[in-house]
Amino acid sequence: MDILYNADIIVVGAGPAGISAAISAVRLGKKVVLIDRAKYPGSKNMYGGAVYSEALKQIFDEKTLETLPYERIINSNTWSFLNDTGSFDLTYNNSSSKSAYAIKRFNFERWMIDQAKKEGVYYVPNTLVVDLLDDNGYVVGVQTELEKYYSRVVILADGVNSFLAGKLGLRKEFVPKDMILSVKETFKLDKKTIEERFRLKSDLSNGVAKMYFGGLKEVKNIFMMTYFYTFKDTLMLGVGVSLEDLKRNRLNINEVLDEIKEHPDIKALIKDAYPVEYSAHLIPETGYKKMPKLTANGVIIAGDAAGFINSVHFEGTNFALISGKLAGETAASINDFDYSGWNLSQYRKKLEKTFIMKDLYSYRNIIENLSKRSGSLSYYYPKKIKEFFEIITSANCISKSSQIRKFSFSFLRDRNITELLKDITTFIKCGIDIFFGK
Ligand SMILES: Cc1cc2nc3c(=O)[nH]c(=O)nc-3n(C[C@H](O)[C@H](O)[C@H](O)COP(=O)(O)OP(=O)(O)OC[C@H]3O[C@@H](n4cnc5c(N)ncnc54)[C@H](O)[C@@H]3O)c2cc1C
């Protein structure tokens, strides 16, 4: 069939992966159309709060980055184990670090779309792609609700659900284990109170990120993470739990967040703040082991649609930006009009050389392994840490050695030795995976 192409490349999805792909392809002289179902940039998207500067620097020059609409630079990170009344925290502060920015999602996407339009990308909002067009086994465009658009290559950057990749048969059916469900509340609090409470400067040059383990009253075998970020005059608090754990425990994620908000440490963070937004989103946990086929004739997949994320470290936008860049560059650099899956598979080879494939590989078992020990991480060890610190911080007129002896015996008595060995083996396995990763 003779096709009248509307564009060289169509990108489906204007999140960080899609916009980065579109910008990278247009820079190589291609005619690029970027389609998103959302009426306004970023209005369908949601995340915790951190965008990482190194990935941005690989796409935008210094002058452009000066206009990034960030609200604070995140340079204090805390990892915290919550027990029933308090916590054990590890905090790392680095006042000179500029590696992560707290940016509202709609501001980030709007800013990126502005850059893309300036560079010549044709942005089509408010348009749902419902199918892909096929010509002799090649994807040659997209079917929207209203019309057909033809292109030589389609880049799928349509996020976690990517039903288009599913339709093409590039990925397996999802099961509950493959997804984390997260809900997040945004709280408004005046800027000055935020700065006093978290000891932040008024020039927005510092900000706080916190990750919490545990915090639920009853022992529940669920692997959950709570996250918290400071913005200019808002705070973000959210939890993420595997869909499988929610299903198995018949839990409602909203109730998990409500319970966490009652923990004394969390309550103190959001005191006097009032909720202004509530949102929910899935996080792909398919990882390296269930990665879709990344290319086929006339099509490339990038970002969350390919499961490119490291949820242990809350990194996803950087995976999206860099995979998008490589997808855009690969699609744009094919000169002989042969857009076969074989030619486009250069994309995977490029990805293999980056942190994306290396980290996905090293972390391929981590969530699955830690999930199996979720009762230990979220309940048992936080409880024992509390008991230990009670001993060393309270001058209760009882000899320290007798208390430490009692604590050690209780540690071994309460903990079935098989469980203890399983915990130790899991932590060692995780360490080995990361250390000997790619
Ligand atoms: C709760 C949560 C917290 C997170 N926290 C962080 C964090 O702090 N830092 C970090 O780096 N990452 C974080 N992430 C991960 C990060 O948000 C994602 O990895 C990243 O947004 C993926 O970008 P993307 O462009 O691939 O997909 P998305 O950002 O999901 O964009 C997909 C786009 O495709 C569009 N779309 C979908 N289907 C269609 C269709 N059929 N037709 C047209 N348009 C379509 C959508 O409207 C959307 O704009 C978090 C994620 C979640 C859910």
The ligand as an SDF file (V2000), in Angstrom:
LIG
                    3D

 53 58  0  0  0  0  0  0  0  0999 V2000
    3.7310    7.0530   43.1920 C   0  0  0  0  0  0  0  0  0  0  0  0
    4.9170    7.2150   42.3140 C   0  0  0  0  0  0  0  0  0  0  0  0
    6.0440    7.8570   42.8140 C   0  0  0  0  0  0  0  0  0  0  0  0
    7.1490    8.0280   41.9930 C   0  0  0  0  0  0  0  0  0  0  0  0
    8.1950    8.7870   42.4370 N   0  0  0  0  0  0  0  0  0  0  0  0
    9.2090    9.0560   41.6200 C   0  0  0  0  0  0  0  0  0  0  0  0
   10.2240    9.9750   41.9900 C   0  0  0  0  0  0  0  0  0  0  0  0
   10.1780   10.6060   43.0440 O   0  0  0  0  0  0  0  0  0  0  0  0
   11.2560   10.1800   41.1200 N   0  0  0  0  0  0  0  0  0  0  0  0
   11.3130    9.5350   39.9240 C   0  0  0  0  0  0  0  0  0  0  0  0
   12.2650    9.7620   39.1780 O   0  0  0  0  0  0  0  0  0  0  0  0
   10.3260    8.7060   39.5140 N   0  0  0  0  0  0  0  0  0  0  0  0
    9.2900    8.4570   40.3200 C   0  0  0  0  0  0  0  0  0  0  0  0
    8.2690    7.6620   39.8860 N   0  0  0  0  0  0  0  0  0  0  0  0
    8.3590    7.0240   38.5630 C   0  0  0  0  0  0  0  0  0  0  0  0
    8.0860    8.0270   37.4390 C   0  0  0  0  0  0  0  0  0  0  0  0
    6.9720    8.8080   37.7200 O   0  0  0  0  0  0  0  0  0  0  0  0
    7.8830    7.2480   36.1350 C   0  0  0  0  0  0  0  0  0  0  0  0
    8.9020    6.3040   35.9760 O   0  0  0  0  0  0  0  0  0  0  0  0
    7.9060    8.1910   34.9240 C   0  0  0  0  0  0  0  0  0  0  0  0
    6.8890    9.1400   35.0090 O   0  0  0  0  0  0  0  0  0  0  0  0
    7.7180    7.3930   33.6390 C   0  0  0  0  0  0  0  0  0  0  0  0
    7.6310    8.2690   32.5630 O   0  0  0  0  0  0  0  0  0  0  0  0
    6.9500    7.8240   31.1880 P   0  0  0  0  0  0  0  0  0  0  0  0
    7.0810    8.9840   30.2990 O   0  0  0  0  0  0  0  0  0  0  0  0
    7.4920    6.5270   30.7820 O   0  0  0  0  0  0  0  0  0  0  0  0
    5.4200    7.5450   31.5670 O   0  0  0  0  0  0  0  0  0  0  0  0
    4.3200    8.5260   32.1210 P   0  0  0  0  0  0  0  0  0  0  0  0
    4.9330    9.6210   32.8870 O   0  0  0  0  0  0  0  0  0  0  0  0
    3.3300    7.6580   32.8190 O   0  0  0  0  0  0  0  0  0  0  0  0
    3.6570    9.1540   30.8140 O   0  0  0  0  0  0  0  0  0  0  0  0
    2.8460    8.3820   29.9690 C   0  0  0  0  0  0  0  0  0  0  0  0
    2.0140    9.3370   29.1240 C   0  0  0  0  0  0  0  0  0  0  0  0
    1.3120    8.5930   28.1560 O   0  0  0  0  0  0  0  0  0  0  0  0
    0.0070    9.1180   28.0090 C   0  0  0  0  0  0  0  0  0  0  0  0
   -0.8000    8.0420   27.4550 N   0  0  0  0  0  0  0  0  0  0  0  0
   -1.0280    6.8140   27.9590 C   0  0  0  0  0  0  0  0  0  0  0  0
   -1.7660    6.0700   27.1300 N   0  0  0  0  0  0  0  0  0  0  0  0
   -2.0370    6.8420   26.0660 C   0  0  0  0  0  0  0  0  0  0  0  0
   -2.7800    6.6370   24.8570 C   0  0  0  0  0  0  0  0  0  0  0  0
   -3.3380    5.4510   24.5870 N   0  0  0  0  0  0  0  0  0  0  0  0
   -2.8780    7.6620   23.9890 N   0  0  0  0  0  0  0  0  0  0  0  0
   -2.3060    8.8660   24.2530 C   0  0  0  0  0  0  0  0  0  0  0  0
   -1.5850    9.1090   25.3690 N   0  0  0  0  0  0  0  0  0  0  0  0
   -1.4400    8.1130   26.2540 C   0  0  0  0  0  0  0  0  0  0  0  0
   -0.3610    9.5560   29.4310 C   0  0  0  0  0  0  0  0  0  0  0  0
   -1.3710   10.5330   29.4130 O   0  0  0  0  0  0  0  0  0  0  0  0
    0.9580   10.0940   29.9460 C   0  0  0  0  0  0  0  0  0  0  0  0
    1.1190   11.4620   29.7260 O   0  0  0  0  0  0  0  0  0  0  0  0
    7.1510    7.4890   40.6890 C   0  0  0  0  0  0  0  0  0  0  0  0
    6.0050    6.8430   40.1860 C   0  0  0  0  0  0  0  0  0  0  0  0
    4.8910    6.7290   40.9790 C   0  0  0  0  0  0  0  0  0  0  0  0
    3.6480    6.1070   40.4130 C   0  0  0  0  0  0  0  0  0  0  0  0
  1  2  1  0
  2  3  1  0
  2 52  2  0
  3  4  2  0
  4  5  1  0
  4 50  1  0
  5  6  2  0
  6  7  1  0
  6 13  1  0
  7  8  2  0
  7  9  1  0
  9 10  1  0
 10 11  2  0
 10 12  1  0
 12 13  2  0
 13 14  1  0
 14 15  1  0
 14 50  1  0
 15 16  1  0
 16 17  1  0
 16 18  1  0
 18 19  1  0
 18 20  1  0
 20 21  1  0
 20 22  1  0
 22 23  1  0
 23 24  1  0
 24 25  2  0
 24 26  1  0
 24 27  1  0
 27 28  1  0
 28 29  2  0
 28 30  1  0
 28 31  1  0
 31 32  1  0
 32 33  1  0
 33 34  1  0
 33 48  1  0
 34 35  1  0
 35 36  1  0
 35 46  1  0
 36 37  1  0
 36 45  1  0
 37 38  2  0
 38 39  1  0
 39 40  1  0
 39 45  2  0
 40 41  1  0
 40 42  2  0
 42 43  1  0
 43 44  2  0
 44 45  1  0
 46 47  1  0
 46 48  1  0
 48 49  1  0
 50 51  2  0
 51 52  1  0
 52 53  1  0
M  END
$$$$
